[in-house]
Amino acid sequence: MEQANSQTGKRKSKALWISAALIAVVVAGGMGAKFFYEGKVKDLIARSGATVGSVDVFAN
């Protein structure tokens, strides 16, 4: 009986760590995409002759 509980505990612990790692990868990817697109928008604005400070962005 103890061995069965031990195996179940190990599986739950492993699943928890896998979930945490997956969440970390998703968050890191989201942050990378944010920085990538911010850079692209700044380049686009600079090419049009405007400055980034002159553009008013409304955040919700």
PyMOL CGO cylinders between C-alpha atoms (Angstrom):
from pymol import cmd
from pymol.cgo import CYLINDER

trace = [
    CYLINDER, 0.00, 0.00, 0.00, 2.81, 2.42, 0.85, 0.3, 1, 1, 1, 1, 1, 1,
    CYLINDER, 2.81, 2.42, 0.85, 4.51, 1.71, -2.44, 0.3, 1, 1, 1, 1, 1, 1,
    CYLINDER, 4.51, 1.71, -2.44, 1.35, 2.59, -4.36, 0.3, 1, 1, 1, 1, 1, 1,
    CYLINDER, 1.35, 2.59, -4.36, 1.03, 5.91, -2.51, 0.3, 1, 1, 1, 1, 1, 1,
    CYLINDER, 1.03, 5.91, -2.51, 4.72, 6.63, -3.10, 0.3, 1, 1, 1, 1, 1, 1,
    CYLINDER, 4.72, 6.63, -3.10, 4.38, 6.08, -6.84, 0.3, 1, 1, 1, 1, 1, 1,
    CYLINDER, 4.38, 6.08, -6.84, 1.31, 8.32, -7.01, 0.3, 1, 1, 1, 1, 1, 1,
    CYLINDER, 1.31, 8.32, -7.01, 3.12, 11.05, -5.10, 0.3, 1, 1, 1, 1, 1, 1,
    CYLINDER, 3.12, 11.05, -5.10, 6.09, 10.87, -7.46, 0.3, 1, 1, 1, 1, 1, 1,
    CYLINDER, 6.09, 10.87, -7.46, 3.80, 11.16, -10.48, 0.3, 1, 1, 1, 1, 1, 1,
    CYLINDER, 3.80, 11.16, -10.48, 2.01, 14.18, -9.05, 0.3, 1, 1, 1, 1, 1, 1,
    CYLINDER, 2.01, 14.18, -9.05, 5.31, 15.85, -8.20, 0.3, 1, 1, 1, 1, 1, 1,
    CYLINDER, 5.31, 15.85, -8.20, 6.68, 15.19, -11.67, 0.3, 1, 1, 1, 1, 1, 1,
    CYLINDER, 6.68, 15.19, -11.67, 3.49, 16.52, -13.27, 0.3, 1, 1, 1, 1, 1, 1,
    CYLINDER, 3.49, 16.52, -13.27, 3.71, 19.66, -11.14, 0.3, 1, 1, 1, 1, 1, 1,
    CYLINDER, 3.71, 19.66, -11.14, 7.29, 20.33, -12.22, 0.3, 1, 1, 1, 1, 1, 1,
    CYLINDER, 7.29, 20.33, -12.22, 6.44, 19.71, -15.87, 0.3, 1, 1, 1, 1, 1, 1,
    CYLINDER, 6.44, 19.71, -15.87, 3.53, 22.15, -15.60, 0.3, 1, 1, 1, 1, 1, 1,
    CYLINDER, 3.53, 22.15, -15.60, 5.73, 24.79, -13.97, 0.3, 1, 1, 1, 1, 1, 1,
    CYLINDER, 5.73, 24.79, -13.97, 8.37, 24.38, -16.67, 0.3, 1, 1, 1, 1, 1, 1,
    CYLINDER, 8.37, 24.38, -16.67, 5.77, 24.65, -19.43, 0.3, 1, 1, 1, 1, 1, 1,
    CYLINDER, 5.77, 24.65, -19.43, 4.34, 27.83, -17.91, 0.3, 1, 1, 1, 1, 1, 1,
    CYLINDER, 4.34, 27.83, -17.91, 7.84, 29.32, -17.66, 0.3, 1, 1, 1, 1, 1, 1,
    CYLINDER, 7.84, 29.32, -17.66, 8.52, 28.58, -21.34, 0.3, 1, 1, 1, 1, 1, 1,
    CYLINDER, 8.52, 28.58, -21.34, 5.21, 30.15, -22.39, 0.3, 1, 1, 1, 1, 1, 1,
    CYLINDER, 5.21, 30.15, -22.39, 5.85, 33.29, -20.33, 0.3, 1, 1, 1, 1, 1, 1,
    CYLINDER, 5.85, 33.29, -20.33, 9.38, 33.62, -21.70, 0.3, 1, 1, 1, 1, 1, 1,
    CYLINDER, 9.38, 33.62, -21.70, 8.05, 33.26, -25.25, 0.3, 1, 1, 1, 1, 1, 1,
    CYLINDER, 8.05, 33.26, -25.25, 5.44, 35.92, -24.62, 0.3, 1, 1, 1, 1, 1, 1,
    CYLINDER, 5.44, 35.92, -24.62, 8.01, 38.34, -23.27, 0.3, 1, 1, 1, 1, 1, 1,
    CYLINDER, 8.01, 38.34, -23.27, 10.28, 37.66, -26.25, 0.3, 1, 1, 1, 1, 1, 1,
    CYLINDER, 10.28, 37.66, -26.25, 7.43, 38.34, -28.67, 0.3, 1, 1, 1, 1, 1, 1,
    CYLINDER, 7.43, 38.34, -28.67, 6.57, 41.57, -26.84, 0.3, 1, 1, 1, 1, 1, 1,
    CYLINDER, 6.57, 41.57, -26.84, 10.12, 42.90, -27.16, 0.3, 1, 1, 1, 1, 1, 1,
    CYLINDER, 10.12, 42.90, -27.16, 10.34, 41.78, -30.79, 0.3, 1, 1, 1, 1, 1, 1,
    CYLINDER, 10.34, 41.78, -30.79, 7.15, 43.56, -31.81, 0.3, 1, 1, 1, 1, 1, 1,
    CYLINDER, 7.15, 43.56, -31.81, 8.00, 46.68, -29.79, 0.3, 1, 1, 1, 1, 1, 1,
    CYLINDER, 8.00, 46.68, -29.79, 11.23, 46.94, -31.74, 0.3, 1, 1, 1, 1, 1, 1,
    CYLINDER, 11.23, 46.94, -31.74, 9.44, 46.47, -35.05, 0.3, 1, 1, 1, 1, 1, 1,
    CYLINDER, 9.44, 46.47, -35.05, 6.87, 49.17, -34.19, 0.3, 1, 1, 1, 1, 1, 1,
    CYLINDER, 6.87, 49.17, -34.19, 9.62, 51.60, -33.16, 0.3, 1, 1, 1, 1, 1, 1,
    CYLINDER, 9.62, 51.60, -33.16, 11.42, 50.96, -36.48, 0.3, 1, 1, 1, 1, 1, 1,
    CYLINDER, 11.42, 50.96, -36.48, 8.20, 51.50, -38.43, 0.3, 1, 1, 1, 1, 1, 1,
    CYLINDER, 8.20, 51.50, -38.43, 7.48, 54.76, -36.61, 0.3, 1, 1, 1, 1, 1, 1,
    CYLINDER, 7.48, 54.76, -36.61, 11.06, 55.96, -37.10, 0.3, 1, 1, 1, 1, 1, 1,
    CYLINDER, 11.06, 55.96, -37.10, 10.89, 55.23, -40.83, 0.3, 1, 1, 1, 1, 1, 1,
    CYLINDER, 10.89, 55.23, -40.83, 7.75, 57.34, -41.13, 0.3, 1, 1, 1, 1, 1, 1,
    CYLINDER, 7.75, 57.34, -41.13, 9.65, 60.31, -39.69, 0.3, 1, 1, 1, 1, 1, 1,
    CYLINDER, 9.65, 60.31, -39.69, 7.85, 60.44, -36.36, 0.3, 1, 1, 1, 1, 1, 1,
    CYLINDER, 7.85, 60.44, -36.36, 9.40, 59.94, -32.97, 0.3, 1, 1, 1, 1, 1, 1,
    CYLINDER, 9.40, 59.94, -32.97, 8.23, 57.33, -30.52, 0.3, 1, 1, 1, 1, 1, 1,
    CYLINDER, 8.23, 57.33, -30.52, 7.50, 60.02, -27.94, 0.3, 1, 1, 1, 1, 1, 1,
    CYLINDER, 7.50, 60.02, -27.94, 5.09, 61.78, -30.30, 0.3, 1, 1, 1, 1, 1, 1,
    CYLINDER, 5.09, 61.78, -30.30, 2.85, 58.73, -30.62, 0.3, 1, 1, 1, 1, 1, 1,
    CYLINDER, 2.85, 58.73, -30.62, 0.17, 58.40, -27.97, 0.3, 1, 1, 1, 1, 1, 1,
    CYLINDER, 0.17, 58.40, -27.97, -0.74, 54.79, -27.24, 0.3, 1, 1, 1, 1, 1, 1,
    CYLINDER, -0.74, 54.79, -27.24, -3.80, 54.06, -25.14, 0.3, 1, 1, 1, 1, 1, 1,
    CYLINDER, -3.80, 54.06, -25.14, -3.34, 51.01, -22.93, 0.3, 1, 1, 1, 1, 1, 1,
    CYLINDER, -3.34, 51.01, -22.93, -6.36, 49.28, -21.47, 0.3, 1, 1, 1, 1, 1, 1,
]
cmd.load_cgo(trace, "trace")
